[in-house]
């Protein structure tokens, strides 16, 4: 098992704290609709800037940061959101301008994806992971299952495609992720099958972040 060393980013929403950001709570209509990449990037940046345990962010402060990233680093295309290369370039630009000692790049070998996720998490760096759109039949609606964990059992609770999530842990069978402000899980075997049957290894990949 590899996982982050510090508590993950949390946002206060009434009496509840989220597990990572939730685009549906944004005050920006375009982020609500297609801002999963902005949310994933925000969470990673916040985590790397504050590696010690910190109180949950207020929703107002979190949404302000989302709007800032969207305006200056991560422009969204209506209905399409971000493509992986724009996301990688935007995160790298933020690292450089803010003098954060990291560099990011999209794409690793499909055969090494899970080992790369494990290595990055072991270095205490969250992983932006993409569940790609269907390809080449992009009009199809094949989804990847997402699971909740209850008493060591995994229960399907939702599904995703064309969606960025953030990986916070990995073991021999599952990847723990943050999606829509919830702690969920992806089956490694199902993700591999989804990549080969419904998408490809460019669209279903990770943002590699290393220290410099």
N, C-alpha and C positions, 0 to 999 in steps of 0.2 A: 504493500500500500504506500503510495506517495500522496502527500497532501500539503496544503499551505500551512505555514507554521503559526500564523496569526489569525484571529477571527476575521471573517470576510466582511466586506463592506455591507453596512446596514443603513436603511433609510427609515426614519420614523413616519408611520402612516397611521394617524390616530393613536390607538392604544397598541398597535402592532408594529413590529420591526420587520422589514423585508429582508430577504437573503439576496443581496445585490439589488441593482436598480430594476425598475419596472416601467417600461415605456408607456404603459397605459395610464400612469400617474403623471405624465408630463403635461405641462401647460402649453405645449407646442403641438398643433394638429399634425404636422408632418412627422415629428418624432413619434407621436402616438401611433401613426399608421405604418411607418417603415424605418423607425429609428433604432432597431435592435443593435446595429453596429456601433452607433454612437453610445448607447448604454453600456455595451460590453467594453468599449474603449475607456469610457469614463470610470467604470469600476476598476479596471486594471490600473489606470493612472492614479486614482485615489488610493488604492491599496499600496502601490509602490511609493507613493509620497508619504504614507503614514503606516509604516510597518509595525509600529507598536499598537496595542489595543487602544481604540479611541471610541468615544460615545457615538451612537448612530447620528448620521447627518439629518438635519431637518429637510423636509421635502422641498421647501422654498430654496434652500441653499443648493440642494442637489439639482433641481431643475434649472437653476441659474447656470450651473456648470455645464449641463447638457446643452443649453442654448449657446453658450460660449464656444464649446467645441464644434457644434454644428455650424456656427457662423464663421469661425476662423480656421478650422482644421478639417472638418469632416462634412463637406457639403452633401446633402441628400438629393437624390433625383426622385421626384414624386412617383409613387407606385413601385419604384425599384430599390430605393434606399441606397446602400453603399455596395460597390463591388470590392472584392478583397484587396486589389492593388491600391485603390484610393484609401481604404482603411489603413493599410500598411504605411503609405506615404504620409497620411495625416498624423498617425501616432509617432512616426519618426520625426516629423517636423516639430511636434510638441516636445518630444524629448530634447531635441537640439536647442530649441528656443528657451526652454526652461532649465537647460543645463542638467538634465537628468542623465545619469551614466548608464544608459541602455541604448540598444539598437534593435530594430524590428525588421523582420522580413516575412513575406508570405510564402508558403509552400515548402514542404519537406517531402521526401520520398514517401509514397503511400505505404510502403512496407515498414517504414520507420516511424509512422505517425504515433503509435501508442508509446513507443519507447521515448520519443521526443517529448510527448506530454509528460511522461513520468520524470524525465530529466529536468524539465523546466519547473514543474511543481516542487521537486526536491530542492531546487534553487530558490524556492519561496517566491516564484513569479507566476501569477495566474495565467491561464491559457485561453485566448480567444479562439473558439472553435466554430467552424461553419458547417451547418447542415445544408448542403447545397440544394439548389432548385433541381427539378427533374431535367435531365439532359440525355440525348438531344431532344426528347419529346417534352419540351418545357411546358406545354399546355396540360400535361397530365397532373394528377393530384395525389401521387404516391407520397406518403409521409413516413417519417421515422417515429417510432414509439418513444414516449418519455414516461418515466416511472417515478412514483413516490415510494419511499421505503417505510415500511411499518412492521415492527417486530421482526426484523431480518427478512421480511418478504417484500418483493418488488411488485407494485400494483400499477398497471397502466392507468395514467391519469390524463394524459394529453398526447399530442403529436406535433411534429414540426417539419417544415421544409423551407428552404430559402430563408434561413434564420441563423443569426449569430448568437451563441451562448458563451458562457465563461466556465471553463473547467477548473474545479478547485480540489479535486481528488481523483485518484484512479487506483483500482485494484485489478485482480486477474480477470474479472468479468464485467465490471461496470465503471463508467466515468461519472463522477458526481459533478453536477453543473448548477449554475445559477441561470434561470430563465424566467422572465416575467416576475421577478422578485421572489421566486420560490426555489427551494432546494429540490432538485430533481435528478434523475439518473438516466444514462444512456447505456444500453447493452452494447458491449464492444462487438460481439458477433453480429448483432442486428445492424449496427452502423456499417460494418464492413460489407454486409450483404446489400445494404441500401446504396452504398457507393458504387458497387459493381453492377447492380441491377437497374438503378434508377437515376444515378447522377455520375459524377466522375471525381477523381482524386484532386483536381485543381479546385473545384467548387466545394468539396468536402475536405477541408484541410485546416491548418492552424496558423496563428501568428506566432512565429518564433521570436522570442525576446531574450536577448543575452546581455550580460553586463559588460561594460567597456571601461 
